[in-house]
């Protein structure tokens, strides 16, 4: 596989197996139609769509790497670590993710109780309706319920008024540790990447600690070009990749044609002076 930067690679997106709205096959078709030639499906804490995604990609002639996005608690906040090029059948990561998924159901019921207190009944059942995989019920499914009920006009408005800290419906959850997430990815033969670093509400000192610890335990990359980064952030996180010696990744974080910041495969290419994450794949 080529290690050049100008491959149209999309290495971060979600299907109905977690909190996306398209099937793995529909995502493969959409990615291919948009010019993607190296693709990964990275569902949240779940590997159930990997076989389907890989088969669909290969039938279209796309290169495919198995992926996952692992929820991690770091300094009291949730961050996400993408694993790429993993063996999706490796029992170490399969069992680790199973443990991470536990507790989502109880958290969802507590979220529904919080929403009921502000006059919004039926939120748990409503969110389940939107969850293709009930074991992975998440804030996104509650957001879609709130939009469908007409309480908010779109999911962006939901996450300004509900389901976030100090707002109705917010319930924190203790996810995997950073050390465990990176260890599972490495055991499964993959490479670990910090997803969308521009989204985290951590100060510069905390981010420096994250980057250094991540690298010390074997993390290899950060997302530089991603759907929630601005053009200015493409530049700043490119510099951070060089500063800390990280490989650079690219991915839309696509969930849904209406909700997502950007479509599969339509981001700018990685800058040529950065070393792309796919140079690390075997």
C-alpha positions, 0 to 999 in steps of 0.5 A, spaced: 500 500 500 502 506 498 504 511 503 504 517 499 499 523 502 495 524 496 491 518 497 483 519 498 483 516 505 477 516 510 479 512 516 473 515 521 466 513 520 460 510 523 454 505 521 448 503 524 452 498 528 454 504 533 450 511 532 450 512 524 444 511 520 447 507 514 449 500 513 456 498 512 454 496 505 451 503 504 457 507 507 462 503 502 458 505 496 458 512 498 465 512 500 467 509 493 462 514 489 466 520 493 473 517 490 475 514 497 480 509 495 482 507 502 477 506 507 475 504 514 469 503 518 470 505 526 464 504 529 464 506 537 466 500 541 464 495 536 467 491 531 460 487 529 460 491 522 467 489 520 466 483 516 461 486 512 464 493 511 471 489 508 467 485 504 463 491 501 469 495 500 473 489 496 467 488 492 468 495 489 476 495 489 477 499 495 483 498 500 480 497 507 483 496 514 479 494 520 477 500 525 474 502 531 473 508 535 474 507 543 471 511 548 476 513 553 476 517 560 482 522 561 482 527 566 475 526 567 473 527 560 471 523 554 476 522 549 476 518 543 482 513 540 481 510 533 484 503 532 486 502 525 489 496 521 486 491 527 485 484 527 477 485 529 477 477 531 482 478 536 480 476 543 483 481 547 480 487 543 473 483 543 473 482 550 476 489 552 470 492 548 465 488 551 467 491 558 467 498 555 460 497 552 457 495 559 453 500 563 451 504 556 444 501 558 444 503 565 446 510 563 441 511 558 435 510 563 438 515 567 439 520 562 431 518 560 430 520 568 433 526 567 429 528 561 423 526 564 424 531 570 424 537 565 417 534 562 420 530 556 417 523 557 419 516 553 426 518 552 429 511 553 424 508 548 424 513 543 432 513 543 432 505 543 428 506 536 434 510 533 439 505 536 440 499 531 444 496 536 441 497 543 447 495 546 450 501 544 445 506 545 448 513 546 447 520 546 446 521 539 440 516 539 437 521 544 439 527 540 435 524 534 429 522 539 429 530 541 429 532 534 424 527 532 419 530 537 420 537 535 424 539 541 430 541 537 430 543 530 437 539 529 442 535 533 447 541 533 441 544 537 440 538 542 447 538 544 447 546 546 441 545 550 441 537 552 445 531 554 451 535 555 454 537 562 450 542 566 444 541 561 438 536 562 439 529 560 447 529 562 450 523 565 457 521 565 460 515 564 466 511 566 469 509 559 476 505 558 483 507 560 487 510 555 492 505 557 487 499 556 485 502 549 492 503 546 494 496 549 487 493 546 489 496 539 496 494 539 494 487 541 490 486 535 496 488 531 493 495 529 495 503 530 492 507 535 490 514 533 487 520 537 481 522 534 479 529 533 483 533 538 480 539 536 474 537 540 477 536 547 476 541 552 482 541 555 488 546 556 494 546 553 498 543 559 493 537 559 493 536 551 501 536 552 500 531 557 495 527 553 500 527 547 506 525 551 503 519 555 499 517 549 506 516 545 509 513 551 504 507 551 505 506 543 500 511 540 502 513 533 498 518 530 493 524 531 487 526 526 489 532 523 484 533 517 477 531 520 470 533 519 470 537 526 476 541 525 477 548 521 482 549 516 486 553 521 486 547 525 488 543 520 494 547 520 495 547 527 494 539 528 499 538 522 504 542 526 503 538 533 503 532 529 510 534 527 512 537 534 510 530 537 513 525 532 506 523 530 503 520 524 497 524 521 490 521 519 484 523 515 477 522 516 470 525 516 467 522 522 461 521 518 455 519 521 449 521 517 447 525 510 444 530 514 447 531 521 455 530 519 459 536 518 462 533 512 461 527 507 465 521 506 471 522 502 470 530 501 476 533 506 482 536 503 488 531 502 493 531 508 499 536 507 505 532 503 510 534 508 506 530 514 507 522 514 500 519 513 498 514 518 497 508 513 505 508 512 504 504 518 499 499 516 502 492 514 
